[in-house]
Structure formats: structure tokens, C-alpha cells
Amino acid sequence: MSQSNVPGAGPAANLQLQGGAAIVAPVSAFPGGVPSNALIVVPLAKPTEELLEKLQEGPVVVQPEQMWPLLGFNGPAVQVQDAEGRPIAIGLEDLLEGLDKHWQEDGKDLNRGRIYAQELMKYGRFEKAEKVLSKVVASGGGGDDWLGLGVAQLNQEKWDKAEATLKGAQNLLPTNPFPTLHVAKVKKGKGDAAAEREHIEKAIGIDPNCVDAWAYLYSQVKEGADEAAALAAVEQLAGQAANAKSAAPYIAIQGFYAAEEETRPQAIQWAKKAVERNGQDPLALVCLSALYGQSGDLKGIVELLRPVEPLMARDVRLANNYFEALFQLRDIEKVTKLLNALAGSSSREVKQFAIERSRMVAQFLQQQQQQLAART
């Protein structure tokens, strides 16, 4: 096995895997005879003696939390990618140890520190992340590094340090609303609701399209008053001239109603307002089409997304929602036309989606032909 990359996107860390590791692959990677809902787990290191003994007795049934220690994992399993982009499961402690070693080998390579800090933050190791990011910032790190450091301090409730760091991040990132939004959280931690509200609105002023900022405004007002006051506060600010074209206020609100079936009609109404605000906003379209899908309104999805087919070449979420609606309606002609168009996308993600779904459609049509032939 080749060396691994760092989890998710970003520069390769070229880590040498240690401890237990396994490839977790979809069934399509192993043709022939495997149930369609199965995952294939292939150990990359020598299995433990305990596992070898159990396998000699025959097939082993284990819970996932039992499987990883049997494979020699150090800590809970987390997913990373190898050099070819394939998903690999590895023990969390092995991952962090490898990233730490990689960072120590060349402390001048700030990307190594950033990658290490990113994973520490992801798994709640904020104290260690603060130390790593402090070194990155001291070595000439940019605004995003200051922001990460401030968030690490915020999560440890180091209010004064976090506020100073986040204000430094805002100076370096004048068009980014998140440093100011995190300062609002600092003010909440200090018990200053008025300053918290002030910084939420300041973040919205920096970027009216920041859904997180609008969601924070709704939550903060609701927590201090009630739902009606929260909706009124969002509507009032959304109505200001600077925010009049942003779909973000209503994208944020629909999210609070989308999860529960009984409130889904309210979510749909707010999502419709978002689309009315900006019918070219991909997130607004994704939200409303997803809500239609949850409600079983496939024709509603098609009517909503048909006029914005060009956007699907850049947004796989829209492509997926439109495809699923057309396919479930068995409109194979439109499905084929859509996939042919998406196959020419400059987006790797969209192109891969088109390839995979084309195979699925081909298999479906083959099964249909076989069933038809069996009846004749």
C-alpha cells in the first residue's frame, strides 16, 4: 500500500501508516457474489493474533466497535484517503501520532502544521491544536491560521485570548464574516448579550449571504425571547436594502423547521421565500428540492430545477436531486440527456456523479430487458 494522504481535502501529508489500518471499499470495487449492502474490509497490516485465531474457527460476527481493535486499531476508527483517493480507516491515535511526527520533521512547512491542527480540531483536541496553531501564526501564518487559533481558544473558554486573536483574524480577513461571528460567541461566553447581538449583525453586514450568521441571529433572539421575536428579527434585518437580494435569511430559517415532519410545511414556505429572493442560489434550490423530495413531491422537484439545469454542471447536489426525481418518475429520456450533459462538466465531482449514475441506469435498463425477455 502506498503512503496515505491527509483526511479529506488538502495537501498530501505522505504519512506512513502505522498500527492497524483497513481499506473500506464500496461493493462495486469487488464484482461478483457480494451482497449489495456489504462493505469489504481489507487489513493493511498483519491482523492481530486474536483475530487470526477467531478466523480459524470460521466466519466472525462482531460489532463495528469490536472489529477495529481486532484489526489492531489504536483508538476509534476514522477515515482518511490514500494517494489514489480511496477511503482508508485508521485508528485516531495512529493518525494524530503520524501527523505530529510529520509536523516535527519539518516545522518550517506550515501546511503540515495546518493539516495537523485541522485534524486536532475535528476531534476536539483543542489544547493541542492551540499549541500547533500558535507556532504556525508565529511563523508567519495568515488570517485563516489566526481564525483557527481563535476558535481553538474559544472552545477552551479562553475568552480574552480568543477575542484578541479573532479580532486580529478579522483585520487580516476583512471580507470574511466568521471571525466576527466567533467574537459574538465570545461575548455570549462573557454573558454580554447586547454585544453578542451587535457582532452577529456586524457579521451579516460583512457578508449578507452567510447562512450561519442568520441562523445565529435567529437562535440568539429565540433564546432570549421566543420564536416569534426571532422570526421578526430576521425578517426586519432581511428587509434592509443591503440584504434585500440575499436568500440566506430564509435558507437559515427553513433549516430550523426541516427536520421534523410536522414542521416541514413551514420549512417549505421559508425555502420558497429563499428561492423567490434569488432563484439562482444553489443552496436555496437544494434546500427546497430536498424538502419536496422528503414530501414525495417529485414533480415539484422537476418543475423547480428544470429551468436551472446549467447550474448542475457546477453543483452535484442539484444534479443529484434532479436526477433522483427524474429517475423515480422513470423519465429515462430526460435522465439520459441530463447525464450526457453532466459528463462534460469541468467539475470532477459532477463528472464522477454522471459516470456512476450512467452505470446505474444502464444496469436498470438491462434488468428491464431481462424481465421483459423472461415474460415472452
Number of C-alpha atoms within 10 A of each C-alpha: 10 11 14 21 24 23 22 13 11 11 13 18 20 16 19 14 20 17 16 24 28 22 21 16 16 14 16 12 9 11 7 8 7 12 8 9 7 11 16 15 16 15 16 18 16 13 16 14 12 12 16 13 10 13 11 9 8 8 8 10 9 10 7 9 10 10 16 21 19 17 26 23 24 18 15 14 23 18 19 19 20 21 16 10 13 14 21 23 25 28 25 19 16 21 28 16 15 19 24 17 14 19 22 13 11 11 15 13 14 20 17 25 24 22 21 27 29 18 19 21 20 11 12 12 16 20 14 15 24 22 13 23 25 18 17 24 18 11 13 10 16 14 21 17 23 27 26 24 28 30 27 25 23 23 18 14 15 15 20 14 14 25 23 13 23 28 18 16 24 21 12 16 17 12 13 18 24 23 30 27 25 24 27 27 27 28 21 17 15 14 11 13 17 12 17 24 20 15 24 26 22 17 25 26 17 15 19 23 19 21 21 19 28 26 22 18 26 25 18 18 20 16 12 11 11 13 14 11 15 21 18 13 17 19 14 10 19 21 14 10 8 13 17 14 16 22 28 29 32 27 29 25 23 28 17 16 17 22 13 10 12 10 13 20 17 16 26 22 13 25 30 22 19 27 24 16 18 17 18 14 18 17 20 26 25 25 25 27 28 21 22 22 18 14 14 12 14 22 14 16 24 19 12 19 23 10 11 15 16 14 15 22 22 19 17 21 19 24 23 17 23 26 23 18 23 21 17 10 13 11 12 15 10 13 21 19 10 20 21 15 16 24 18 13 18 11 16 14 13 24 20 15 18 26 14 12 17 18 11 12 16 12 12 12 13 12 12 12 12 11 11 10 9 8 7 5
